[in-house]
Amino acid sequence: MEKVKNWRVDTIVISDLEVRFRVGVPDEERREPQRLLLTVEMQSDFSTAIKTDSIAAAVDYFAVSQALLKFGAGKEWRLIEKLAGDVAEMILAEFGPALVMVEVKKFVIPQAQFVAVRLTRGRV
């Protein structure tokens, strides 16, 4: 009889991190940084971190949040889709989760609470 492997989905969530980035299609919208909220979900196997209780075996969410807060320095984007994709690429490259979901909330339509883009990317 074949041994059944344990199935895991281990996720770290940084929810609604407030950042100020230059983003918008019109030039005047990118003139000043605007308030955005970033939510990031990172999936990784936590079993070693659970066994060792070591930050070295985990995705360091504090380090991720600090990198996100600095991510917009000297940059600008026209589309929040591009911003979300760039954030996902950075997190995958620098912090190594198996999968990352990035949501960017923007507050530009007065009649709406927010507009958001959400994407999920993984390592191959």
N, C-alpha and C positions, 0 to 999 in steps of 0.2 A: 504494500500500500504506500502511495506517495505521501510524503510529509507535507502538511499544509503550512505555508509560510504566513507569518503574521502580516496583516495589512495595516499600513500606517499612513496617516496624513497628519503631519506635524506642521503647525503654522504659527508664525509670529506676526502680529498685526501692529502696525503703527497707524493710528486712526486720526484723521483730520489734523495733521501737522501743519501749522500755519507758516507759510513762506511768503516772501514778496519777490516776485520775478517779473521781468518785462516780457509780456506776451500779448499778442493781438495782431489782427490783420492790418488795420490802419496804423500808419506811423505814429499818430498822436496817441493811440492806445498803448503803444510800447514806450512812449516818452518817459513815463514814471513807472517804477515797479508797482504792481498791484497785488492785492491780497488773493492768495490761492490756498486751498486746503488740499493736502496730499494724503492719501491713504495708501499704504503699502502692506501687502500680505506676502510673506516669504515662506515657502515650503521647503523643508529640509528634514532629514532623518535626525531626530533628537535623541536616539537611543544611547549614543556615546555620552552626550551631555547629561542625560539622566543618570547614567551609571557613575560618571566621574564628578558631577557637579562642578564642571570646569567651563569657564567662559571660552576657553580655547577650542572647545568642542561644539560651540554653539554659534549661531549667527548673532553677532553683537548688535542688538537693536539700538543701543545708545550711539554706537559708532555710525550706524546707518542714519539715524536721525540727524546727527551732526553733519554728515556728508550731504544730506538733503538740504539742510539749512544754508549751506555754503554753495550749493550746486548752481544757483542762478547768478553768482557773482561774475560780472563782465559778459554775460550772455543775454541773448534775447531770442524769442521764438515767435513766429507768426501764428502757429496752430498749437492748441493744447494737445492734439494728437502727437505731434512731433516731440513736444516736451515730455509727455508720458513715455514715449518710446525711448528717448534719451535717458530718462531716469531708470527705466527697466534695464537698459544695457549697462549702465553704470553699476547698478546693484548686482547684477549677475556677474560682472567682471571683477568687482572689488570685494564682494562679500560671499559669493559662491553658493547661494541657495539653488536648489534644483529647479524651482519655479518661483516667479514673482508676478504679482498682480499689482498694477499701479492705477490709481484713480486720481484724477485731477479735477477739482471743483473750481469753477470760475463764476464770478458774480457780476455779470454784465447786462443781463436782461432784467429790468426793474420788475416786471410782472412774474418772474420766476424766482424761486428760492436760489437756484444755481443751475448752471449747465455743467455737465460732467462728461469726461471721457474715461473709460476703463479698458485696460488691455492686460493680457496675460502673456508672459514670455517664459521660456525655459531653456535650459542648456541642452545641447545635443550630445 
